[in-house]
Amino acid sequence: TEEDETPLFTARVKLFIFENSEFKERGTGNVLLLKHKQTGKIRLLMRREKVLSVCANHYVFPSTVLKPLYTSSRSLTYITTDFSDEEAVTRHFAIRFPTDEVCE
């Protein structure tokens, strides 16, 4: 739970998911990187603005590969197992940050 985690990073972003050979918008809102106080695991959590429904919820591992999106210098892509729909699903995400500096 978020009470057991310390925020490491937050930014307003746009999240996309790769489906049917293209990236489709999944939501806009604040993305949080949270570190668990006991285990040290880092989790990415994102809720959609206004409705606050979860659109991304997964761990970020040292082995997670972040790649720049070829169409935008302020976007990163990665593949991970996501739990936002309450079951484990492997997804290909893209996150677009507000500026190049935040992306770095």
C-alpha positions in Angstrom: 0.0 0.0 0.0 1.1 3.6 -0.5 1.3 4.1 3.3 4.2 1.7 3.3 6.0 3.5 0.5 8.2 6.6 0.1 7.7 8.7 -3.0 10.9 9.0 -5.1 9.6 10.8 -8.2 6.4 12.3 -9.5 5.5 14.0 -12.8 2.4 14.7 -14.9 2.7 12.4 -17.9 0.7 10.8 -20.7 0.7 7.0 -20.8 0.3 4.8 -23.9 0.0 1.1 -24.3 1.0 -0.9 -27.4 -2.0 -2.8 -28.8 -2.8 -3.9 -32.3 0.5 -2.7 -33.8 0.2 0.9 -32.5 0.5 2.9 -29.3 -2.9 3.9 -27.9 -3.5 6.4 -25.1 -4.1 4.8 -21.7 -4.4 7.9 -19.6 -3.0 11.3 -18.5 -2.1 12.0 -14.9 0.6 11.9 -12.2 3.0 9.0 -12.3 4.7 8.1 -9.0 7.8 6.0 -8.3 7.4 4.6 -4.8 9.9 2.8 -2.7 8.7 0.2 -0.2 10.0 1.0 3.3 10.8 -2.6 4.3 11.6 -4.4 1.0 13.2 -1.5 -0.9 11.2 -2.6 -4.1 10.3 0.3 -6.4 6.8 0.5 -7.9 5.4 2.7 -10.6 1.8 3.8 -9.9 -0.3 6.0 -12.2 -3.9 7.2 -11.9 -5.9 8.9 -14.5 -6.7 12.6 -13.8 -10.2 13.4 -12.4 -11.4 9.8 -12.2 -8.3 8.5 -10.3 -8.6 5.0 -11.7 -5.3 3.1 -11.8 -3.9 2.8 -15.4 -0.4 1.5 -14.4 0.8 -0.4 -11.4 4.0 -2.4 -11.6 7.4 -2.9 -10.1 10.5 -1.3 -11.7 13.4 -3.8 -11.6 17.1 -3.1 -12.3 16.6 -5.3 -15.3 13.8 -3.1 -16.7 15.1 -1.7 -20.1 14.0 1.8 -20.9 14.3 2.8 -24.5 13.7 6.2 -26.1 10.7 6.3 -28.4 11.9 7.0 -31.9 9.1 9.5 -32.5 9.7 11.7 -29.4 12.8 12.8 -27.4 10.7 13.1 -24.3 9.2 9.6 -24.4 10.4 6.2 -23.1 9.2 2.7 -23.8 9.5 -0.5 -21.8 7.9 -3.9 -21.4 6.8 -5.2 -18.0 4.2 -7.2 -16.1 1.5 -4.8 -15.0 -1.2 -5.3 -12.3 -3.5 -2.2 -13.0 -6.4 -4.5 -14.0 -5.9 -6.6 -10.9 -4.3 -9.5 -12.8 -0.8 -9.9 -14.1 -0.5 -8.9 -17.8 2.7 -8.3 -19.8 2.4 -4.9 -21.5 4.4 -2.6 -23.7 4.2 0.9 -22.3 5.3 4.4 -23.5 5.4 7.4 -21.2 5.6 10.9 -22.6 7.0 13.4 -20.1 6.3 17.2 -20.3 9.9 18.1 -21.2 13.2 16.4 -22.3 14.7 17.3 -18.9 12.1 15.4 -16.9 12.4 12.5 -19.3 16.2 12.2 -18.6 
